[in-house]
Amino acid sequence: MLAAVLALTALAATFGLTLGYAAIRFKVEGDPLVDKIDALLPQTQCGQCGFPGCRPYAMAIAKGEADINQCPPGGEATIRALADLLDRDPKPLNPEHGQIKPKMVAVIDERRCIGCTLCIQACPVDAIVGAPKQMHTVVAQECTGCDLCVAPCPVDCIEMVPLQQSIRTWQWPYPEQKAVGSAT
Amino acid sequence: MSAVEPRNPRLWTFHGGVHPEQHKAESTQLPIQPATLPSRLILPLHQHIGEPAEPMVTKGDRVLKGQMIARASGYVSAPVHAPTSGTVVDIDDYPIPHPSGMSAPSIVIEPDGADTWIEHQGIERYQDLDPSVLRNHIREAGIVGLGGAGFPTSVKLNPGHIKSIDTLILNGAECEPYITCDDVLMRERADEIISGLKIVAHALQAKEAVIGIEDNKPAALEAMHKAVAGIDNMRVAQVPTIYPSGDSKLLAKILTGKEVPSNKLSLHIGLTCINVGTTYAVHRAVHYGEPLLTRIVTVTGGAVGRQCNVEALLGTPMSDLIAQCGGDPDRLASLIMGGPMMGFAVHRTDVPVIKTTNCILAAAKADLARSRPVMPCIRCGACVEACPVNLLPQQLYWFAKNREFDKVQKYDLFDCIECGCCSYVCPSNIPLVQYFRFAKGDIWVQEREKEKAGIARRRHEARLQRLAREKAEREARRQQKKSALDATAAADAGKERAQTQMQAAVERAEGRRAAAMEQAEKRRAGVDAGPGTDPERKHEA
């Protein structure tokens, strides 16, 4: 009887220590699920989902506070990827958060720009360069097309234009559409 | 030649393959024709794999034949040269031969007809040169793979850390129907091809070279046999005619039995494959200092009266070549660059010949397979039987159709060489290769977007950090100011206290003085009033 109690106590102590050690040694910093969700989001930082950026949205999804169909820039592909990751059924984009649009880039009409820096402060990825009372311009390569600079501009000199397709970004169309898409 | 033929080296086979109708005899009746000088040449800056070239001339410049008009930008890139002397009349977007039918930046030259060469010089003894110097010479000559891929040859000739190339394969298989440009080149210029092969072998320090030619080209085989006679480490191999034996990896398999692993290059198993047209260009560049200005183009198809091979200046509009060969615009049903298996339709006839234009197939209605209706996949497995790289086209098709891109990658979509055997044999006429191209393209786009998203994320995080830092700095400054203010307030308070103390002291002193004065007064008064009067008592009273 005593031997059994001792043996079980010893076992419990060993396993307890091992588990305790493992918990410290292999501690996971941060929430890996949030990182995984964040990696699937398009990083436009546009806020259309109702959260101030992609990461806050990812955290909300992880906590179950937001649905997976609130990201218009990501579109169907993102919804499908999120559904896969979280083992849920994909659903159509929630129209409350906007519609799927082609990829855009912001363009500043530099003649009309008064150099107020409001757009610079609004840009979530620092893609606008300029200084007070100096002309501003968009670094097109870094622009995510989030739209956030358009509203603050007091002289309405920022326009969102669809990204031009070039030979280098062209891709073979989905076969059924070939007959239509051949003459560009 | 019968003395040489029994020594045909041992050959291997690959899985699958097809035997489409060849249509090669039509364009091999005539020797290589010189091209007439067109009224203008359109030279796209991007005729190769890699970065587009950068223009070095401006509108209105006079250029000489062989002058570099656009320089390579980046390592994987190739320069562009003026194919004849003349004037640069425009630098702008022009339609180029591309499946998208889009335009791309091009330099347009109006020839002056004089064909005046720029000063140029060959290398006398390339054997004494370091391979890197030789590579650079070939790079400056703008030579890219002329078999169709357009990969810069100088890059191919740099084996990098892989020091030894066991076998250099010279690709003269030319398996695609209709195309005969390599065939006629081998028939007519075998010695020059072999001379170029020697240069390439030197640059790569290759141990041996094997020339693979399909057995449907007896004249080319004979000419090449003659050209290599007496060279120790070079031999000609006659390979069976089966499409797509001309794919570089499959030809390597046929000639050496070695298979290039998935996601690896031929280089990794000690092989390099180069096209006969390319070694011919290398020969011209090294021995004569001539950059790549022309190429042999097969002009064929039912809409062409005199089907033949033309040595065309790069930049020649395809319509000019078709007209030169007696083309009938009314009979032209479809213009294809390349062959019927791997080529693509070009949307207008004025697009130029570029470095990778091996064939212009001006198809009449009769040439085109009657467009048959696409029917559902019946899972017959014919595509699996035909696939030369052992893929499962049928599975890939289902996944690509449903855009299940992780699954197509798991089924090795990127090993697909887009040869078209699967589409060719499909009884349901499903355009399988188009699905695969679509899936590859979409995966690339997704990768690019992922990369861009990564950059955007880093920039956003950097911005948040900066904002937080600025806020912290502002807070710190505020704190500092506040404590400074407190200090002065404290100092002020101290001063005040000292002042009140002083005031008090002064008041005390004054009080004492007043008291003393009063006493003295009283004393005086007391003296006056008489003794016995106590001033203090009086005061109390």
Chai-1 contact restraints between the chains, C-beta under 6 A:
chainA,res_idxA,chainB,res_idxB,connection_type,confidence,min_distance_angstrom,max_distance_angstrom,comment,restraint_id
A,P42,B,A453,contact,1.0,0.0,6.0,A-B,restraint_1
A,Q43,B,A453,contact,1.0,0.0,6.0,A-B,restraint_2
A,Q43,B,A456,contact,1.0,0.0,6.0,A-B,restraint_3
A,Q43,B,R457,contact,1.0,0.0,6.0,A-B,restraint_4
A,Q45,B,H460,contact,1.0,0.0,6.0,A-B,restraint_5
A,P124,B,H460,contact,1.0,0.0,6.0,A-B,restraint_6
A,V125,B,A456,contact,1.0,0.0,6.0,A-B,restraint_7
A,V125,B,R459,contact,1.0,0.0,6.0,A-B,restraint_8
A,V125,B,H460,contact,1.0,0.0,6.0,A-B,restraint_9
A,D126,B,R459,contact,1.0,0.0,6.0,A-B,restraint_10
A,D126,B,R463,contact,1.0,0.0,6.0,A-B,restraint_11
A,T144,B,A456,contact,1.0,0.0,6.0,A-B,restraint_12
A,I167,B,H98,contact,1.0,0.0,6.0,A-B,restraint_13
A,I167,B,M102,contact,1.0,0.0,6.0,A-B,restraint_14
A,I167,B,A104,contact,1.0,0.0,6.0,A-B,restraint_15
A,W170,B,S100,contact,1.0,0.0,6.0,A-B,restraint_16
A,Q171,B,G441,contact,1.0,0.0,6.0,A-B,restraint_17
A,Q171,B,V445,contact,1.0,0.0,6.0,A-B,restraint_18
A,W172,B,R437,contact,1.0,0.0,6.0,A-B,restraint_19
A,W172,B,F438,contact,1.0,0.0,6.0,A-B,restraint_20
A,W172,B,G441,contact,1.0,0.0,6.0,A-B,restraint_21
A,Y174,B,F438,contact,1.0,0.0,6.0,A-B,restraint_22
A,P175,B,P431,contact,1.0,0.0,6.0,A-B,restraint_23
A,P175,B,Q434,contact,1.0,0.0,6.0,A-B,restraint_24
A,P175,B,Y435,contact,1.0,0.0,6.0,A-B,restraint_25
A,T184,B,G101,contact,1.0,0.0,6.0,A-B,restraint_26
A,T184,B,M102,contact,1.0,0.0,6.0,A-B,restraint_27
